[in-house]
Amino acid sequence: MSKVGLFAGLALVGWLGFRATPPELFPSETKAVADSIPVRFGFGQPATDAQIARLDLDVRPDGLGLPAGSGTATTGATIFAAKCAPCHGTGGTGGPNGALVTTTPAPGKRAEKVIGNYWPYATTVFDYIRRAMPFNAPGSLSDDEVYALTAYLLTANKILPEKTVLNAQMLPKITMPAQPLFVPDDRKGGPEVR
């Protein structure tokens, strides 16, 4: 096919596309369609207070929402080996799902973003583990196990001394190395993040 024929064909298709107009509904037809949609579809139910409480697990950067409990890095290392190492590797230095612990990158490579060099708040490490880990059974860890895993990961990243007992009072006091790199959104006039 020649270039002229190809251009003519594309021009014809384009012209026909611009000439086509979508069918429009008359206002009475639009109202009839809207009136035929049911108010309820007949499935689901209102959530009970107990269901809402079970899912209301968020922990804020300032520590609001942290549950009672405690854990140590030693206990966390045992839990990590059993429940986390298959995805994150021995010691958290990398596996099929990425590293969690800071390591020295190979020459010419950038360091992978991990808890020790990128995470802004220690409380949100706890929050993420509690809600989303382990991958095959999210939400299955007890609060003490989550404190222990958080203590282990903070210790492995050289943020927390090894013998520290981590709890709801201690965790919000930890300043992460990357916290100064995060800038709060202070714009006004819209739905600001609180």
C-alpha positions in Angstrom: 0.0 0.0 0.0 1.3 3.4 -0.9 1.8 6.2 1.6 -0.8 8.3 -0.1 -3.4 5.4 0.2 -2.5 4.9 3.8 -2.8 8.6 4.5 -6.2 8.8 2.7 -7.5 5.8 4.6 -6.5 7.3 8.0 -8.0 10.7 7.0 -11.3 9.0 6.1 -11.4 7.1 9.4 -10.7 10.3 11.3 -13.3 12.2 9.4 -15.9 9.5 10.0 -15.0 9.4 13.7 -15.5 13.2 14.1 -18.8 13.0 12.2 -20.2 10.3 14.4 -22.4 11.6 17.3 -23.4 9.5 20.2 -27.1 8.7 20.7 -28.6 11.0 23.3 -31.3 10.2 25.8 -34.2 12.5 26.0 -34.7 13.9 29.6 -37.8 11.7 30.1 -35.7 8.6 29.2 -32.9 9.6 31.5 -35.4 10.0 34.4 -36.9 6.6 33.6 -33.5 4.9 33.7 -32.6 6.6 37.0 -36.0 5.6 38.5 -35.4 2.0 37.6 -32.2 1.7 39.7 -33.1 0.2 43.2 -32.3 2.2 46.3 -30.7 -1.0 47.8 -29.4 -4.0 45.9 -30.3 -6.5 48.6 -26.9 -7.6 49.8 -24.7 -6.7 52.6 -25.7 -5.4 56.0 -24.8 -2.5 58.3 -21.6 -3.1 60.2 -22.0 -3.8 64.0 -20.0 -1.9 66.6 -18.0 -5.0 67.3 -17.0 -5.4 63.6 -16.0 -1.8 63.4 -13.9 -2.1 66.6 -12.1 -5.2 65.2 -11.1 -3.2 62.1 -10.3 0.1 63.8 -6.6 -0.7 64.1 -4.8 2.4 62.8 -1.8 3.8 64.6 -0.9 7.4 64.0 2.7 8.7 63.8 2.3 10.3 67.3 1.4 6.8 68.7 -2.3 7.4 69.2 -3.9 4.0 68.7 -1.0 1.8 69.9 -2.3 -1.1 71.9 -1.0 -2.4 75.3 1.8 -5.0 75.0 5.5 -5.2 74.6 8.3 -7.0 72.9 12.1 -7.4 72.5 14.4 -7.8 69.6 15.4 -11.3 70.8 11.8 -12.5 70.7 11.3 -10.7 67.4 14.3 -12.5 65.8 12.6 -15.9 66.6 9.3 -14.8 65.2 11.0 -13.2 62.1 12.8 -16.5 61.3 9.6 -18.4 61.4 7.1 -16.0 59.8 9.0 -13.4 57.9 12.2 -14.8 56.5 10.6 -16.8 53.7 9.6 -13.5 52.0 12.2 -11.1 53.3 15.3 -13.3 53.7 17.4 -14.3 56.6 17.9 -11.3 58.8 15.6 -9.2 56.6 18.4 -8.4 54.1 16.4 -9.5 51.1 14.3 -12.2 49.7 11.5 -12.6 47.1 9.7 -9.6 48.6 12.5 -7.2 49.3 14.8 -6.2 52.1 13.7 -4.6 55.4 17.2 -4.0 56.8 19.8 -1.4 55.6 22.8 -3.0 53.8 25.8 -1.5 52.0 24.9 -1.4 48.3 27.1 -2.8 45.6 29.4 -0.3 43.9 27.4 1.7 41.4 24.0 0.8 42.9 21.7 2.9 45.0 20.6 1.6 48.4 17.2 0.0 48.5 14.5 1.9 50.4 14.1 0.1 53.7 13.0 0.8 57.2 16.4 2.1 58.3 16.9 4.6 55.5 13.5 5.6 54.3 10.7 5.0 56.9 9.6 8.3 58.6 7.9 7.0 61.8 8.6 4.0 64.0 4.9 3.8 65.0 3.9 3.2 61.4 6.3 0.2 61.1 4.2 -1.3 63.9 0.9 -0.3 62.2 2.0 -1.9 58.8 3.1 -5.1 60.4 0.0 -5.4 62.5 -2.4 -4.9 59.6 -0.6 -6.4 56.6 1.8 -9.1 57.7 2.6 -11.9 57.3 1.5 -11.8 53.7 -0.2 -15.2 53.9 -2.1 -14.4 57.1 -2.4 -10.6 57.6 -3.7 -9.6 61.1 -2.8 -13.0 62.6 0.0 -11.7 64.9 -0.7 -10.8 68.5 0.2 -7.2 69.7 3.2 -8.6 71.6 4.4 -10.4 68.5 4.1 -7.1 66.5 6.0 -5.2 69.2 8.7 -7.9 69.1 9.0 -7.8 65.3 9.1 -4.0 65.3 11.9 -4.1 68.0 13.8 -6.7 66.0 13.6 -4.6 62.7 14.6 -1.4 64.5 17.5 -3.1 66.1 18.6 -4.8 62.9 18.6 -1.3 61.3 20.7 0.0 64.2 18.0 2.4 65.4 17.2 0.8 68.7 19.6 -0.8 71.3 19.2 -4.6 71.3 18.0 -5.0 75.0 15.2 -2.3 74.6 11.7 -3.4 75.6 9.4 -1.8 73.1 5.9 -0.8 74.1 3.3 1.9 73.5 5.2 4.5 75.6 8.6 3.8 74.0 7.7 3.5 70.4 6.5 7.0 69.6 9.7 8.5 71.2 11.9 6.9 68.6 13.2 9.3 65.9 13.8 7.5 62.6 16.9 8.5 60.5 14.7 9.5 57.5 12.1 11.6 59.4 13.8 14.9 58.5 13.5 14.0 54.8 9.7 14.0 54.9 8.1 17.5 54.7 4.6 18.0 56.0 2.0 19.2 53.5 1.1 22.7 54.8 -1.0 23.9 52.0 -4.3 25.4 52.9 -7.7 25.7 51.1 -8.4 22.0 50.7 -8.6 18.7 52.7 -5.4 18.9 54.6 -3.8 15.8 56.0 -4.1 15.7 59.7 
